[in-house]
Amino acid sequence: MNTLVDGSMAVDAGLRWNNRFASLGPSFHTRLAPHPLPDPYWVGKSRAVAGQLGLSDAWMDSPVALEVFAGNLPLSGSAPLASVYSGHQFGQWAGQLGDGRAILLGEVATGDGAGLEVQLKGSGLTPYSRMGDGRAVLRSSIREFLCSEAMHALGIPTSRALCVVGSDAPVYREEIETAAVVTRVAPSFIRFGHFEHFSARGQLGELKTLADFVIDRFYPACRETAAFDGNPYAALLEAVSGRTAAMVAQWQAVGFCHGVMNTDNMSILGLTLDYGPFQFLDAYDPGHICNHSDPQGRYAYNRQPNVAYWNLFCLAQALLPLIGDQDLAKQALESYKTVFPEAFMTQMRAKLGLAEASDGDGALIDGILLLLAQNGVDYPIFWRRLSHAVASSDFEPVRDLFADRAAFDVWLLLYKEHIALDDKALAADLMLKTNPRFMLRNHLAEQAIRAAKLGDFSELNTLQTLLARPFDEHPGFEAHADFPPDWASTISISCSS
């Protein structure tokens, strides 16, 4: 440990820090330390994320690590801060927001030179907390920890979670709950809202500083572009639009509902960010609203692609002072309209075992999605059963999922004609690597949370293991891949989740 100027002790974990965002200056953040969390205890850890950061298992298991990730001890070389941003929430301009319950410890230099930012979520009040208390609860922290790691295993761009630390300190939500801190990791936590903040305030110098930082750090090709008359800021908008489109296409294919797609929750890197009232679909319902705080259904599952485009339009407006030409900004946004449908079709073809595009793919995909909706078929189970059916040529378990079997049989005949017989093994292999057996369903997360509240983390550990390899069979854990119980439909998740 090292002694700081104020007399406190800083922990040397052997990390190398870059802290490039901190160097942008005081207009972008407020420097402050996390608020201590009393009597912390371990809830969960990701050894894989620790390894990315260069933290050993021995260090992660130490009492010192527990205090560090509770926010009770500073890490030597870190530069803790809360960043400021603004944004649109539920379609309305919300003005200044910011890290109201998160502290960015800094950026750790990684072996590949890319760097990863480390952030404590739930670490107490900041200047941007508004009416909040700056804390996270155990329930939401477990959900974020499990889901971010599950999304990574599914191949979907996401922030990741290093660990969760709990405490018996009370936190007041709809009821009294207990506090927790989740340590999350990403190349950057910069959001659309960061750009909206400076643009709305007319702070064009800061806006340009931020855009140049993002381009030079993450999108260097934008400096060399011949498109848009060589305008790097239009090229940035196009690149972000493409990444966002590809990410949302993956959400739709896997049945992921984000639940609160405000512009301040949209990553400039096209990462899934801020796991709150998320849900993976059980029965396929295109209009499903997973967020109890969204009674109008703005963020319903089938509206997510259009909302993402709306959010990108807000980003375009924020970048317009730098792009300088409204037509160029509109052209840059066109990439979303191209990338999303192509990416979605690619994802759905893989789910059907179609390695190559061919005529009729669109009709085949639209046909099965319509049938799934009309029959209320369980989305993950359908795709996994279909994968095994292609491998075994036994489609009865799939037919059993449909009340209207005659309609399914019509679709099945078209599907069988679509897959050449000599490609069956290849198709089945592709499907089993695309359609996961294990998903973080709401009821599974709820069971892990209920047990954790009693000090039992075994179910959390089981889910973490299954979700890390979601395409494997994991014999003995069939119940975790089965239909949800009836009570699952009564689970309510909201923005406080």
N, C-alpha and C positions, 0 to 999 in steps of 0.2 A: 504493500500500500504506500501511497504518497500523501504527504500532508499538503493541503491546499492553503491558500492565503488566509481563508477564514478559520483555519484550524481543523476543518473536517478532513476525513481520510478518503482518498481516492484509490480505487482498486485498479491494479494493473493486471488486465486479463491477457496481455500479450497481443492486443489488437493494434493495427495501424490505422490511423484515422486520416481522412481527407477533409471532411466537413466543408464541401464546396458550397452547399446551399447556405450555410451559416455565413460564408464570406460575402454574400450578396449585400448585406448591410441591414441596418435597423428598420428600413422601410418594409422589409419582407417578413420580419419576425420580432418577437420579444424574447430576449434571453432570460431564462429562469429554470430553476431546478424542479424536479418532480416533488410532490408532497409525499412525505413518508406514509407508508401503509403499516399499521400496527400488527404485530404478531403474524407475519406472513407464513404461508405454507404452500408447498408445491401442489399443483393440480395436474399439470401435464407438460411434457417437453417434446420437442421434435429434435431428435439426434441429427437428422439430415440437415436441418437448417443450421444447427450449431456447427456442423462440419463445414458448411459453406462459409460461415463467418470465421472459422479457424478456432472455435472453442472446443476443447477436449471434453470427453465424457466425464473425466475426473473433475474438471473445473465446474461443469454444469451441475454436478451432484454435490457441490460444496455448499456449506452454509453462506459463504460470501456471495455466491451467485444468486442465491435466494434473496438476499438483501439488495443486491444490485437491481434485479428485475422486479422487486417490489417498489423500487424508487427510493430506497433508504440509504444507499451508498452510491456515490458517483463513480463512473468509470474514467480512469486516467486517459486523457486525450480526447474525451467527448466534449461536445459543445451544446448542451441542452437548450432547446428553444421551442416555442410555439409559433407556428406560422399564421399569417393573416391571409384570408381570402374572402371572397363574397360569393354570391350565386343566386340562382333561381331555385326555389323550392316549391314543388307541386305546381310549377308553371308560373309562379309569381316571383318578382324580384324581391329578395329578402335583405338586400344590402350587405353590410359587413358581417361576416361569419368568422371562421378561423378555427384553429385547433382548440376547441373548448374543453376537451378532456384528454388531450394527447400531448406528449412531450417527445420531440425528436431528439434522441441522444446525439445523433451525428451520423456520419457516413464512414463505414468501415471499408478499408481497402482490402479487396479480395485478390486471390491468386491470379485470376484472369484479368485483373486490372479494371474490371467494370465498376466495382464498388457497390455496397448495399447500405441503405439507410436503415437505422434501427430506431423504432418508435415504441414508447410505452403508452398504451391506451388505457385510460382509467386512472391516470396518475395525478388527478387533482385539479383544482381551479387554475385557470389561466386568464389573461385579460380578455379572452374571447369566449368565455363560458356563458355570457349573457345570463339567463335565469337558471342555468344548470349548476350542478354541484361538482362537476369535473370528474366524477367517479363512474366506473363501469361496474356492473353487477356480475356475479358468478355465472348466472344463466347466459347472458349475452357473450361473455368472454369465452365460455366453453363452445358456444355455437360458432363464434368466429374462428377459434383455434381449429376445430374439427373441419369446418367448411373450407377454409383457405387451403388447408393441406389436402383435403379431398379434391378440390378443384385442380390443384397442381397435379395430382395423380391422374386426373382425367385429361390432362394436357391442355387445360384452359388457362390463359394468362391470368395471373393473380398475384396479389400480395401474399406473403406467407406468414406463418406464425412460429415463433421460436419457443414460446412457453406461456403458461398461464400460472399466475400466483394468486392465491386466495387469501382472504382475511375475514374474521368474524365481525369486522367493523360494519355497522348498519348503514344501508343506503336506502333512501326512500323513493320508491317508484309508485306503481299502483298499490303496492304493499311493501312492507319492510323486507328488504333482501340484504344479502351480504356482498361486500366489495370484492373486486378482483382487478388485476391488471394483466392484460394480454400484451406480450411483446411481439410486434409484427415487423416484418422486414420486406423491403422492396427496393429496386434501384432508385426510385424516387416516389415521393408522395405528392408531387405537384399535380394539381387538378385544373380543370377548365376554370373553376372559380378563382384561381390565382390570377389568371389573365383578366377575367371580368372585373376583379377588384380594382386593378390599376387603370383599366380602360374607363370604367365608370367614373372614376375620380379625376380623370384627365391627367393622370401621372404617366405621361407618355415616355419619359426617360426611364422610369422603373419598368414600364411595360416592355420597352425595347431591351432592357437589361435582362429581364426574365426570358423573353423569347430567344435572345442570343445565347443565353445560358443553356436553354433546352436544346436548341439546335446544335450547338457546339458539343454538348455532352452526349446527346442521344440520337440526333438526326443530322450528322455531319454532311450527308449526301445533299441536303437541302442547299448547302453553300455552292455546290457544283452544278446545280440543276440548269438545264437549258429551257425547261418549261416555264411558263408564266413570265416570259421575258426575263428570266433569271432572278425572279423575285423569291428570296429564300423564305419569306414569311407565308406566302401563298403555298409554297412547296411544303412548309411545315403543316399547314392546315390540311393539305391533301394527304400527307403521310399519317397524321393523327386520325383523319376520317377513315382511311383504309384499315388502320389497326383496330379502331373501334368497331367497324363493320365486321371484321373477321371475328372479334371477340363475341359480339352479340349473336352472330350466326352460330357459334359454338354453344352459347347459352340456350338458344332456341332448340337446337338439335338434341341437347341433353335434357331439356325440360327444366332449366334453371330459371327461377323467378327472383330478380334482385329485390324488388319491393320498394325501393326508394331511390330512383334514378334522378336525383337532383343534380344540377350541374356541378355542385361542390363535391359530389360523390363520383365524378367521372375523371378517370386517370388520363393524364396527357400521354401516357405510354400505352394506352389500351389495355390496362390491367383491371381485373375485377377488384373493386376497392370498397371498403366499408360494408362489412357484412352485418346487417341489422335484421330487418324483417324478411329475410330470404326464405325460399322454399324450393325444393325439387318437387315436380309434379308427382302426385300419386295417380289418380285417374286423369286421363287426358281431357282437359277442359281448357280450350284456347282462351276463354275469357276469365280464367282464374285470377283472383285478387288475393295475394298472399299477405298483404299488409292491412291489418285492422284499422290503421290510421289513414287509409286511402279509400274512403267509402265511395268516391266517384269513379274509382278504378283507373285513374290516370296511368298507373304503373302495372296494369294487368299484363299477364304473360304475353298475350298477342299484340299488345301495344308497345312492347319494348323496342322493337326495331325502329318504329317511327319516333319514339321518344328520344332514342339515341341520336337520330338525325336532327331533331329539334334542338337538342343540347349542342350538337356540333354547329348548328346555325348560330346559337348564342356565342360559341367560341369564335366563329367567323366575325361576328359583330365586334367582339372584343379586340380581335386582331386587325380589324379594318384600318385603324390609323397607321398601322405598319405596312399593310398590304397596299393601301393607297388607292385601290381600284375595286369598286364593288363587283364588276364583272369578273375580275380575277378571283375574288373570293368565292363567287358562285361556281366558277369553273373548278376550283379546288374542292368544293363540297361534292362535286359530281362523282368523285371516287367512291363515296359511300354507296351511291345507287348502283354502281357496277360491282363493287366488291361484295356487298352483303348477299345479293341473290346468288352469285357464283359460289361464295363460300358456304352458304346454306345448302345449296344443291350438292356440293362436294361432300358435306357432312352427312346428308341424308342418303346419298348414294352409298357411302361406306356403311351406314346402318343397314342398308338392304343388301350389302355384299356386291354392289355393282362397282367394279374397279374402273371401268371405262364409261364415259358418257355415251348415251345413245338416244335416238328418238323415242319418245314415250316415257322417259324418266320422270318428267314433270307430272304427267297425268298419273303415273303409278304412285308417286309420293303424295300428291294431293288426294288421291283416292283413299290411301290408307289412313291419312290424317283425318279425313272426314269420317271414316268408319270408326276410328278410335274415339272421336268426339261423340258421335251418335250413340255409341254403345258404352261410353264411360269406361273404357278399358284402361287397366293399370298400365301406365306408360313404360316404366322400366321393365316390368315383367313381360310385356308383349315383346319388346325388342330382344330380350335375352332368350325367350322361348323360340322366337323366330330364328334366332341364330342356331340354336340346337336343332331345330326342325330341318333347316337346310343341311346340316351335317348328317342327320339320321334319316331324312326323307319322311319322318313321321310328324305330320302337321296337326294331329288331333289335339295335343295340348294347347296349340295356338287357337284352334277353332273353339275350344271350350271357353275362351275369354270373351266371345261375342254372343250377345243375345240373338242378333240377326246373322245366323250362320250362312244363310243363303247368299246374303250380300257379300260376306267375307269370302265365300267360295268363288264368287265371280272375280273378285280381286285376286285371289290366290291363283286362279288359272292364268291370269295375265302375268302375274309375278313369275310363275314357273316358266312361262314362255320367254320371259325376259332374261332369265339366267340360263346360259348354255349348260347342258348336262356335264360336259367335260370340265366346266369351271366350278362345279359345286363345292369341291374341297377348298379351292381358293376363296370362294365367296364366304364359306362358313368360317374360315380362319380369319378373314378380314372382319366379319361381323362380331366374332367373339373377342376381338381386340378393340372393337369400337363400341359395343353395347355392354356397359358394365353390369356385373351381377349385383354389386353392392353400391348403394347410394346412401347419402346422409338424409334419410327421410326424417320428417319432423318428429315422429314418435320415437325413433331411435335416439335422436338428440335429447328428447324430453326424458327418456329413461336414464340416459347417462347423467343428465342434470339432476334429476331427483336423487339418484344414488350419490352423486358428488355432494349434494347438500347435506347428506348424512355421513360424509367423510369416506365414502366408498368410490374409488376411482377405477375400479376394475372394468366397468362397462365402457368408460371413456377410453381406457387402454385397448380394449377389444375393438371398439370402433376405429380407433386410430390405426390399428394393425390391418383391419379389413379394408379400410378406405385407402390405405397406402398402396394396395394392390387390388383395385376394384374389379379387374377383369378375371382374376383367378377364382377358382371354385371354392376354396377354403372349406373342405369337408368338415362337418360337425357344426357349422354355423348357418345352416339352411334357414333358420328362423329369422336371421337378420336380412335375408333376401326375399322374405315372404310378403304376402299382402299386409297392408297396415291394418291394425285392429280398428274396430268401430270408433273407439274413443279418439283416434287420431284426428278425426274431422272436427273435434271440439277444441283443438289446440289453437289458441289465439296469439298471433305475433304482431307486434306493432313497432313503431319507430323506437320505442324504449327497449326493444329486444336486441 
